[in-house]
């Protein structure tokens, strides 16, 4: 096949590239430049320059052509602006989910439309086709599994995708990278929000939303314990960065109109149990809501899955009841639903 491989400069996508090339496919690698607008570069080291050096070295080594596609403006319009508006509204954004939906498998698909049979990446996930429908399955490596970030994609997007690493664990990827002597074989994995790189998220928010003093209030007593620089620097369930003794302190809720952040050092007490929440704006991968109501759900990226019951209030709105307490539920996050190892889709926490 004629395959476009999205290359990040990391070891995962580089091994995927090598495996596909060795299978005899006609490969072209693409690096997406989705860095922030240039005037923000003073906040930290531009990560794309280092990423591109590694991507170029791997492509040169494997004799694969590499093309750089500048998507800074699309990324700003579709992802960065969304992130800022969600934070300003007091919600917790999920930019990596929308990066896959709108940029990597959205704007980039438009860029290469009709020129390639498939687009491949180094994501840890599996696509299976059954009766003309594409299903998203969890990767063999449950710790690295990235179905959470792919849960907003459509049938049309899945039909064009390849995930060559679906049956490999991270340890094996590292072994293969060393065996192939790839230039980035020993490079550490990247962490954090895709467009920020090495920039601190708080510095990024400060640049756009600034500082506005408000009160840190103990929710049980109403006592003002300290001040903060703006509710947008806090998310529900947050523990680090509150800066008070006598803790641990947790963020319980926010009053965005009054710029008050409510905190508690009794966060895991019974009266603060959080097992039910409302989810809306669903994206079901198969195009329809599941018939089963007893499912599993991820509240955030990671291995942990809750058992849950899904009770639809309306077609696109439901109450989710967890089997265990979760104190980190935050408006704006995504709940991603599973039936065994099949990712069914996602919805936004109200």
ABEGO torsion letter per residue (X at the ends): XBBBBBBAGBAAAAAAAAAAAAAGBBBBBBBBBABBBAAAAAAEBBAAAAAAAAAAAAAAAAGBBBBBBBAAAAAAAAAAAAAAAAAAAGBBBBAAAAAAAAAAABAAAAAABGABABBBBABBBBBBBBGGBBBBBBBABAAABAAAAAAABBAAAAAABBBAAAABBAAAAAAAAAAAGBAAAABBBBBEBAAAEABBAAAAAAAAAEBBBBBBBBAAAGBBABBBAEAAABBBGBABGAGBBGOBBBBABBBAAAGBBBBBAAAABAAABBABBBBBGBBBAAGBBBABABBBBBABBEABBBBBBBBBABAABBBBBBABBBAABBBGBBBBBBBEABBAEBBBBX
